[in-house]
Amino acid sequence: MPADLASKADAIRWYHSIDLGGGLVTKGVDDSPVRLARLDLPPSLAGLTVLDIGAWDGFFSFEAERRGASRVVAADYFSWHGGGWGSKAGFELARAALGSRVEDVDIDVMDLTPERVGQFDVVFFLGVLYHLRHPLLALERIASVTRTLLVLETVVDMVGIGRPAMAFYPGRELNNDPTNWWAPNLPALHGMLRSVGFDEVRTVTPERSSIYRAARAVLHQLRGKNSLAEAYRQDRAVVKATKRQG
Ligand SMILES: C[S@@+](CC[C@H](N)C(=O)[O-])C[C@H]1O[C@@H](n2cnc3c(N)ncnc32)[C@H](O)[C@@H]1O
C-alpha cells in the first residue's frame, strides 16, 4: 500500500468503511459490511446497470461494480457539497484507489428524471428516505428512473401499529439529527411504493422482537439519541420493490 494513500485517507472524515486493499480500511462511522449483509443483494449483478442514490463515500456503488454491474452511477448532493459534515473527497479517493469506473452525478433526489440520468436496472436507495421532507414525491422520482428493482433501506417507525402510518420529526426527535423528517411503518412504506408504480414489494429483513427493541430503546436513551417510547417503535428495514417487465 503506498504510504501517501494511507496519509490521504487519514486526512478524510469517512462515513463508509471501505477496504482499499493492502490492509487499509477507511475509518468510517458506518459499519458498512454489516449493513451490506442485511441487503440480501444478488451475488451477481453481471450485465446490469445500477444507480446508487445518496452514495456518499460510495461503499455500495463499489460493491455493485465488484458484483459485475456493467455500469454504476453514484448520485449525491447533500454530503458532497457541504450540507453536513461530509464531503466528496472520500468517494474520489476510494474510486482512484480501487481503480474503479463508477461514474458520479451531483444531483438531489428530487431532481432525478429519466431525461437527466436515464433509467437503471437496479437502484439503491439506502439510508436516505428519512432525510427527505417530501418522501412520497421522492419515491415517484425514484420509480421514474428504476427499470426493474429498487433496494431500499430505511428507518421505520410506528412499528407494531397495523395501519399505514408515518412518524414526523419536526425537530431532533430521530437520533438527535435535525436533517431527519419522516419514517413510515412497513404497511405505509409498502403502500407508498405500490402507489408510485412498483408491482411487488417485499421486506427482506426480519421484524425484531419487542425484547430486542426494548433493550435498544434503553441504549438509545442512555446515549441521548431518542426517548424510550419513541425508540421502542423504531427499527431499520430493507425492502425490495420490483416492476414487472413488459
Ligand atoms: C445516512 S447517509 C447514507 C449513505 C449511503 N447511502 C449508505 O446507506 O450508507 C445519507 C445520504 O443521503 C444523502 N442525501 C440526503 N438528502 C439527499 C437528497 N435530497 N438527495 C440526494 N441525496 C441526499 C446524503 O448526502 C448522504 O450521502
PDBQT file of the ligand as one rigid body, heavy atoms in Angstrom, charges set to zero:
ROOT
HETATM    1  C1  LIG A 301     -27.109   8.250   6.113  1.00  0.00    +0.000 C 
HETATM    2  S1  LIG A 301     -26.303   8.655   4.616  1.00  0.00    +0.000 S 
HETATM    3  C2  LIG A 301     -26.439   7.131   3.719  1.00  0.00    +0.000 C 
HETATM    4  C3  LIG A 301     -25.307   6.921   2.749  1.00  0.00    +0.000 C 
HETATM    5  C4  LIG A 301     -25.359   5.606   1.972  1.00  0.00    +0.000 C 
HETATM    6  N1  LIG A 301     -26.455   5.581   1.029  1.00  0.00    +0.000 N 
HETATM    7  C5  LIG A 301     -25.476   4.451   2.919  1.00  0.00    +0.000 C 
HETATM    8  O1  LIG A 301     -26.537   3.820   3.006  1.00  0.00    +0.000 OA
HETATM    9  O2  LIG A 301     -24.513   4.142   3.606  1.00  0.00    +0.000 OA
HETATM   10  C6  LIG A 301     -27.487   9.692   3.820  1.00  0.00    +0.000 C 
HETATM   11  C7  LIG A 301     -27.065  10.138   2.415  1.00  0.00    +0.000 C 
HETATM   12  O3  LIG A 301     -28.194  10.716   1.775  1.00  0.00    +0.000 OA
HETATM   13  C8  LIG A 301     -27.779  11.854   1.085  1.00  0.00    +0.000 C 
HETATM   14  N2  LIG A 301     -28.918  12.754   0.890  1.00  0.00    +0.000 N 
HETATM   15  C9  LIG A 301     -29.617  13.446   1.814  1.00  0.00    +0.000 A 
HETATM   16  N3  LIG A 301     -30.569  14.180   1.225  1.00  0.00    +0.000 NA
HETATM   17  C10 LIG A 301     -30.464  13.933  -0.100  1.00  0.00    +0.000 A 
HETATM   18  C11 LIG A 301     -31.164  14.384  -1.227  1.00  0.00    +0.000 A 
HETATM   19  N4  LIG A 301     -32.174  15.239  -1.112  1.00  0.00    +0.000 N 
HETATM   20  N5  LIG A 301     -30.786  13.920  -2.449  1.00  0.00    +0.000 NA
HETATM   21  C12 LIG A 301     -29.777  13.031  -2.575  1.00  0.00    +0.000 A 
HETATM   22  N6  LIG A 301     -29.078  12.552  -1.521  1.00  0.00    +0.000 NA
HETATM   23  C13 LIG A 301     -29.412  13.015  -0.306  1.00  0.00    +0.000 A 
HETATM   24  C14 LIG A 301     -26.703  12.450   1.946  1.00  0.00    +0.000 C 
HETATM   25  O4  LIG A 301     -25.888  13.336   1.204  1.00  0.00    +0.000 OA
HETATM   26  C15 LIG A 301     -25.979  11.209   2.404  1.00  0.00    +0.000 C 
HETATM   27  O5  LIG A 301     -24.993  10.841   1.487  1.00  0.00    +0.000 OA
ENDROOT
TORSDOF 0
